[in-house]
Amino acid sequence: MKEVPFYKMVASGNDFVVIDNRRNVVAQPIPFTREICRSHTGVGADGVLLIENSKKADFKIRILNADGSEAEACGNGFRCTALLAHERLGLPKRQRFETLGGFVEAEVKGKSVRVRLAAPEGFKEREKIEVLGRELHYYFIRIGNPHVVIFVEGLPGLPVFEIGKEIRHHERFKPAGTNVNFVEVLGPQSVAVRTYERGVEQETLACGTGSTASGVVSCLVGHTRPPVKVRTSGGEMLTVDFKKAGDMIREVYLEGEAHFVFEGKLGG
């Protein structure tokens, strides 16, 4: 295996291995991702972000979950990649990059990064689902990738892994599955969220598009108004901002800090 330089980065508790792959240093992304994301034998991460060449934007991002599956969007990953592209690759503070879920715009503001995400799609009003003997009400929306949003009370004591896993694999959301967000409203402009993340197949400390979906849906159903502060399991507060015109949501932004943890080389 040839030597692959990488950066370990984190945003709101979501940790990633980020690689400049414009020269195709990672030729087989799926087995590479599974190996490097393992906690004990690899670096350990929620996923891998590959920066690749694009003819339509500053660069392209490929998002691979820890299990090797490819995702359409990753809000926290976008923030990490934008910071790296500016501080290590010399790109400007304002960037535009290509993803499977559409084009994303980013602005680096010190250690904080603001990204404009794809417009929400496919919003479904309150529906019922039965899992583990419980009848739950949920909302569905796509913010680049699919998200279920469930409003709850007593969020800290909720069995997120058990319920989230059942919903993620539920017949209703096959074949692609869905991310599952459990949301507690804290105030007119703040919510707390815990997320079972598809592809990682467990609860993560944060999910950028999940936080965004939670903020947008909480506004659509009348619980909050923008900008919405979202408290993640990692303890950080993200800001979700957007414009609302009736039932239409436009110009969706996610903002928060991103950080370098370390850099290294794999293989060789």
C-alpha positions in Angstrom: 0.0 0.0 0.0 1.4 3.4 -1.0 1.7 6.1 1.6 -1.4 8.3 2.0 -1.1 11.6 3.8 -4.3 12.5 5.8 -5.7 15.0 8.3 -7.8 14.0 11.2 -10.4 16.7 11.8 -13.4 17.2 14.0 -16.5 19.4 14.0 -19.1 19.3 16.9 -17.8 15.8 17.8 -18.1 14.4 14.3 -14.6 13.2 13.4 -13.3 12.6 9.9 -10.2 11.6 8.0 -9.8 14.2 5.2 -7.6 13.5 2.2 -6.4 15.6 -0.7 -7.2 13.0 -3.4 -6.8 15.2 -6.5 -3.9 13.0 -7.6 -5.8 9.8 -6.8 -3.7 8.7 -3.8 -6.7 6.7 -2.7 -7.5 4.4 -5.6 -9.9 2.1 -3.8 -12.0 4.4 -1.5 -14.3 1.7 0.0 -11.8 -0.7 1.5 -9.5 2.2 2.4 -12.4 3.9 4.4 -13.3 0.7 6.2 -9.7 0.2 7.3 -8.8 3.7 8.3 -12.1 4.3 10.2 -11.7 1.3 12.6 -11.1 2.5 16.1 -8.5 0.0 17.2 -6.6 -1.0 14.1 -7.0 2.2 12.1 -7.2 5.9 12.8 -10.8 5.9 14.0 -13.4 8.2 12.4 -17.1 8.6 11.5 -16.1 8.8 7.8 -13.6 9.8 5.1 -13.8 13.0 3.1 -11.9 12.9 -0.3 -11.1 16.2 -2.0 -11.1 15.6 -5.7 -10.9 17.6 -8.9 -14.1 19.2 -10.4 -14.7 20.9 -13.7 -17.7 22.7 -12.2 -16.5 24.1 -8.9 -13.4 24.7 -6.8 -13.3 21.0 -6.0 -15.5 17.9 -5.4 -16.0 16.1 -2.1 -16.7 12.4 -1.9 -18.2 11.5 1.5 -17.7 7.9 2.6 -19.3 6.7 5.9 -17.3 4.4 8.2 -19.0 1.3 6.6 -17.8 2.4 3.1 -21.2 3.6 1.9 -21.2 6.9 0.1 -23.4 9.8 1.4 -24.9 12.7 -0.5 -24.2 15.3 2.1 -22.4 15.9 5.4 -22.7 19.3 7.0 -20.0 18.9 9.6 -17.7 17.3 7.0 -18.3 20.2 4.6 -17.1 22.6 7.4 -14.0 20.5 8.0 -13.1 20.3 4.3 -13.6 24.0 3.7 -11.3 24.9 6.6 -8.6 22.4 5.3 -9.0 23.7 1.7 -8.4 27.3 2.9 -5.6 26.7 5.5 -3.7 23.8 3.9 -4.5 23.9 0.2 -4.5 27.7 -0.2 -8.0 28.1 -1.5 -9.9 31.4 -0.8 -12.1 31.8 2.3 -15.2 31.6 0.0 -15.5 28.3 -1.8 -18.0 26.4 -3.9 -17.7 22.6 -4.1 -19.5 19.8 -5.8 -21.2 16.9 -3.9 -23.6 14.0 -4.7 -26.3 16.1 -3.1 -25.7 19.2 -5.1 -23.4 22.3 -4.9 -22.4 23.7 -1.6 -21.0 27.2 -0.8 -18.7 27.7 2.2 -17.1 30.7 4.0 -14.3 30.3 6.4 -14.5 32.8 9.3 -11.5 32.0 11.5 -12.2 28.6 13.0 -15.9 28.9 12.3 -17.2 27.8 8.9 -20.5 28.7 7.4 -21.9 26.5 4.7 -24.9 27.0 2.5 -26.6 23.6 2.0 -28.8 22.2 -0.7 -32.4 23.4 -0.4 -34.7 21.1 1.6 -36.9 18.7 -0.4 -39.6 16.1 0.2 -40.9 17.4 3.5 -43.6 15.1 4.8 -46.0 16.2 7.6 -46.5 14.3 10.8 -46.8 10.5 10.1 -47.0 7.5 12.4 -44.6 4.6 12.7 -44.5 1.7 15.1 -41.2 0.4 16.4 -40.3 -1.7 19.4 -43.9 -1.6 20.5 -44.1 2.2 20.5 -46.2 4.3 18.2 -44.1 7.4 17.2 -44.9 10.5 15.2 -42.3 11.7 12.8 -41.5 14.2 10.0 -39.4 13.5 7.0 -37.2 15.8 5.0 -34.1 15.7 2.7 -31.2 18.1 3.3 -29.0 16.6 0.7 -29.7 13.2 2.4 -32.8 11.7 4.1 -33.7 12.6 7.7 -36.5 11.6 10.0 -37.2 14.1 12.8 -39.0 13.0 16.0 -39.9 15.5 18.7 -39.5 14.2 22.2 -39.2 15.1 25.9 -36.5 13.7 28.2 -34.0 13.5 25.4 -31.0 12.6 27.6 -32.6 9.3 28.8 -33.9 8.2 25.4 -32.6 4.9 23.9 -31.5 6.5 20.7 -29.5 3.6 19.4 -32.3 1.0 19.8 -35.1 3.1 18.3 -32.9 4.8 15.7 -31.6 1.5 14.4 -35.1 0.2 13.9 -36.3 3.2 12.1 -33.2 3.5 9.9 -33.8 0.0 8.6 -37.6 0.2 8.6 -39.4 -1.1 5.5 -40.8 2.3 4.9 -37.4 3.8 4.1 -35.9 1.1 2.0 -33.7 0.7 0.1 -31.6 3.7 1.1 -32.6 3.9 4.7 -32.6 7.2 6.7 -30.9 9.1 9.4 -33.0 9.5 12.5 -33.0 12.7 14.7 -34.6 12.9 18.1 -35.3 16.6 19.0 -36.2 18.4 22.2 -37.4 22.0 21.9 -35.5 24.1 24.5 -36.9 27.5 23.5 -38.3 29.7 20.7 -34.9 29.6 19.0 -33.1 26.6 20.4 -33.4 22.8 20.2 -31.3 19.8 21.4 -30.7 16.9 19.1 -29.4 13.3 19.2 -28.9 11.5 15.9 -28.6 7.9 14.8 -26.5 8.2 11.7 -26.9 6.0 8.6 -23.7 4.6 7.4 -22.0 5.0 10.8 -24.7 2.8 12.2 -24.7 4.2 15.6 -25.5 7.4 17.5 -22.8 10.1 16.7 -21.8 13.1 18.7 -23.2 15.3 16.0 -24.6 15.3 12.5 -24.5 18.5 10.5 -27.4 17.8 8.1 -29.3 16.2 11.0 -28.9 19.4 13.0 -30.0 21.4 10.0 -33.0 19.1 9.4 -34.0 19.4 13.0 -33.8 23.2 13.0 -35.7 23.5 9.7 -38.5 21.1 10.7 -38.9 22.7 14.1 -39.6 25.9 12.4 -41.9 24.4 9.8 -44.1 22.9 12.5 -44.1 26.1 14.5 -41.9 25.2 17.5 -39.1 27.7 16.6 -38.1 30.6 14.4 -34.7 31.2 12.7 -31.9 31.4 13.4 -32.1 28.2 15.5 -29.4 27.2 17.9 -28.9 23.4 17.9 -27.2 21.7 20.8 -25.5 18.5 19.8 -24.5 15.5 21.9 -20.9 16.6 21.5 -21.9 19.7 23.6 -21.3 22.3 20.9 -24.0 24.7 19.7 -24.5 25.0 15.9 -26.4 27.8 14.2 -29.0 26.8 11.6 -30.3 29.8 9.6 -32.7 30.1 6.7 -35.4 32.2 5.1 -39.0 31.0 5.4 -41.8 32.1 3.0 -45.0 30.2 3.9 -44.1 26.5 3.7 -41.0 27.2 1.6 -37.5 27.2 3.1 -34.7 29.0 1.2 -31.0 29.7 1.7 -30.2 27.2 4.4 -27.0 27.8 6.3 -25.1 25.8 8.9 -22.4 27.4 11.0 -20.0 26.2 13.7 -16.4 25.6 14.5 -14.1 23.0 12.9 -10.7 21.9 14.1 -7.6 20.0 13.1 -6.7 17.2 15.5 -3.5 15.8 13.9 -2.0 14.9 10.5 -0.3 11.7 9.5 0.5 9.2 6.8 -1.1 5.7 6.4 0.8 2.8 4.9 4.1 3.2 3.2 
